[in-house]
Every structure is written in C-alpha cells, then in structure tokens.
Amino acid sequence: MSLIEVNPQTCNQDGICAAVCPGHLIDFKQGEYPLPVAAIEELCIRCGHCVAACPSASLRHAEIPQEQCPPVKKELFLSAEQCDQFLRSRRSIRNYRDKAVSRETLQKLIEVARYAPSGHNSQTAEWLVLTDRDELNKLIELVGDWMRWMLANMSEFALSMHMDKALERLQAGEDIVLRDAPVLIIAHAAKDDAMAPTTCTIALTYLELAATGMELGGCWAGYFNAAASNFPPLTAALGLPDGHQAFGSMMVGYPQFRYQRMPERKTPGITWR
C-alpha cells in the first residue's frame, strides 16, 4: 500500500485528516475523498495526527497501523478541576522511602514519557536508568569533585549556586546531589541535535508528571546534570553513546511523605495584546 490510503466505503468526507496534518500533505476538496500529495513519503513526519483524528477509522497509514493505536477513552478525561489539582499539587520530591522501584514500573514510566512532543516529531530522547547504589555513590563523589573544581576555577558562579555549602553537606555524609533516591533517570541525545535540549526537557517533564499515577515522585537533579554536561570525569563515567550529551536528569522513587496542601506561586506576569 501507499503511505496513506483512505477507505471510500467508510470515509464520511469531512476532511478532518487534511485539516490536522501539520505538513498539509493531504489534499481535500468538499464532496471528494482525501488524497495524499505526491511528496508525502518524503515529507511526512509520522506524527499520526491523521490516524488519530479520523472519526470513522477510514484512514490507514502504512507505518502507523490502527491496530497499534488504542482508542481514547472519554471516561478517563480529566475534568478542569481534576487537571487543576493534578498540576498544582505536583511537588519536587527530595525524601524517598527505602524501597526499590521495579524495572517493569520504570519501563512503563518511560513508555509514557515517549509520548511527549518533540520538534518535527524527531523523538530523539534516549534514556539511561541507574539503580545500582554503588554506581550512584561513585557518581555523587564525582559531582563533589566537580563542585571543588568549580569553586577553585569559577568561584563567583559556584558561590552564587551555594556550592560551598552544598559541598560541606556532601562531605558530612548528606546526599544533597541525589537525595538518596533509588533511581536516577537521564535523558540524553546527540549533542549536535538543535532540538535535543527541548526534546529531553519536555520528555522528562512528562516522566515526572506520569510518576504521580504510579505512586512515585521525582525531582530534577540540577547539580548532577550541570556536572554531567561539562565535567569530563562524570561524562566518561556515564558512558553515553559517542556524540551524546545528558540534557536532563531526574531522581525517582517512592515519596516518604505525602503533601497535604497546595502553596501559592508568584502572580504570573502577563502582557495582553
């Protein structure tokens, strides 16, 4: 079959598939059936909008089989009130229970995160999942070495990030880098990919939000990721594929405490035009 085919037996000629295609790769004229443009094989970004939007399931995409596209369950939609509480009640978790997270659960978490939007539907984020305590401890030590280097060589910036205080706590035995989280998840991609930083950031944001539904919590590992981005000993220890860079790191685990209220945030600065 060609990349896109329309079943004339069931198509209701509403043109929705053409309207939602981000590349305008489906021609539609009122009273006729949708037709793919000549260059669709080359230009289609395989986003699946056309398959997802067709109300009569009449459009078939050769690389996005309908059988692999589960229907949206309307009964699971969040109400405005539920969505408001879900997003406002999100907290960065820095206290974790001493409980391992199964590989199956982490796999499900990343499976959800892969649905995050990415530029041109590139989906270039890859994942490194670290759960070995000894390895995590060695990485934490390397972050401490990075802090020492920063204080010696870029002291003004390091002090503005309170690295002197952080290092004191780290040397006293407090894990201020990964907060004793049982899991560290790193999103990485090719460093020369201009869309990679945004792709990985959005994917990790999806991951953190999805963790809530699995009774997990997460926190962005800022010190760790800063070191992983520019400190050669830590970069080497991660062993990412050649040419790849860590663009985001997330601590993950079962929260030790449950938060009961939703503190206010700053009033948003809005310019209306």
Secondary structure, DSSP 8 states (H G I E B T S, - for coil): --SEEE-TTT-----HHHHH-TT--EE--TTS--EE-TTHHHH-----HHHHH-TT--EEETTB-GGGS----GGG---HHHHHHHHHT------B-S----HHHHHHHHHHHTTS--GGG----EEEEE--HHHHHHHHHHHHHHHHHHHHHSHHHHHHTTHHHHHHHHHTT--TTTTT-SEEEEEEEETT-TTHHHHHHHHHHHHHHHHHTTT-EEEE-HHHHHHHHH-HHHHHHHT--TTEEEEEEEEEE-BSS----------------
